[in-house]
């Protein structure tokens, strides 16, 4: 993986970001010490939407979910 000093990264930021977006991550260093790693953000394929309710019927939430461990929580906060 390529290591680039911070001054060069500032000078060529646009080019470096494009390079990382194409799947070529790099490290930015300051005085020779690695500081950050620049990698592309994982994106879902174009047009693919996150589906709400895709686990409907497969899981259940207890009726007392919002009150679970209420006694222990009250003790922790001194009430």
C-alpha positions as CSV (number, residue, x, y, z in Angstrom):
1,X,0.0,0.0,0.0
2,X,1.3,3.4,-0.9
3,X,2.3,5.9,1.8
4,X,2.1,9.6,1.0
5,X,3.3,12.5,3.2
6,X,0.7,14.9,4.3
7,X,2.0,17.8,2.3
8,X,1.8,15.8,-1.0
9,X,-1.7,14.6,0.1
10,X,-2.9,18.2,0.5
11,X,-1.4,19.2,-2.9
12,X,-2.9,16.2,-4.8
13,X,-6.1,15.5,-2.8
14,X,-8.5,15.2,-5.7
15,X,-6.3,12.8,-7.6
16,X,-5.7,10.7,-4.5
17,X,-9.4,10.5,-3.6
18,X,-10.2,9.3,-7.1
19,X,-7.5,6.7,-6.8
20,X,-8.9,5.4,-3.5
21,X,-12.4,5.4,-4.9
22,X,-11.2,3.1,-7.6
23,X,-10.1,0.6,-5.0
24,X,-6.5,1.7,-4.4
25,X,-6.3,2.7,-0.7
26,X,-3.3,4.6,0.6
27,X,-1.8,5.8,3.9
28,X,-1.2,9.5,4.8
29,X,1.9,9.9,7.0
30,X,3.3,12.9,8.9
31,X,7.0,13.0,9.5
32,X,7.2,9.4,8.3
33,X,4.6,8.2,10.9
34,X,1.5,6.7,9.4
35,X,-1.6,8.7,10.5
36,X,-4.6,7.6,8.5
37,X,-5.6,5.1,5.9
38,X,-7.9,6.3,3.1
39,X,-10.2,3.6,1.7
40,X,-13.3,3.7,-0.5
41,X,-16.7,3.6,1.2
42,X,-18.6,0.4,0.6
43,X,-21.7,1.2,-1.4
44,X,-24.6,-1.0,-2.2
45,X,-25.1,-1.7,-5.9
46,X,-27.0,1.0,-7.8
47,X,-30.7,0.9,-7.3
48,X,-30.6,-1.6,-4.5
49,X,-32.7,-0.3,-1.6
50,X,-32.6,-1.3,2.0
51,X,-35.8,-3.2,2.8
52,X,-37.7,-2.3,5.9
53,X,-39.4,-5.2,7.6
54,X,-37.5,-7.9,5.9
55,X,-37.5,-10.0,9.1
56,X,-41.2,-9.7,9.7
57,X,-42.5,-12.9,11.2
58,X,-39.0,-14.3,11.9
59,X,-38.3,-12.5,15.2
60,X,-40.5,-11.3,18.1
61,X,-40.1,-8.5,20.6
62,X,-41.3,-9.2,24.1
63,X,-44.2,-7.1,25.3
64,X,-42.2,-5.9,28.3
65,X,-39.2,-4.9,26.1
66,X,-39.3,-1.2,27.2
67,X,-39.4,-2.3,30.9
68,X,-36.7,-5.0,30.8
69,X,-34.1,-4.7,33.6
70,X,-35.9,-1.6,34.9
71,X,-35.2,-2.5,38.5
72,X,-31.4,-2.9,37.9
73,X,-31.3,0.4,35.9
74,X,-33.1,2.2,38.7
75,X,-30.6,0.9,41.2
76,X,-27.7,2.0,39.0
77,X,-29.0,5.5,39.0
78,X,-30.0,5.6,42.6
79,X,-33.7,5.9,42.3
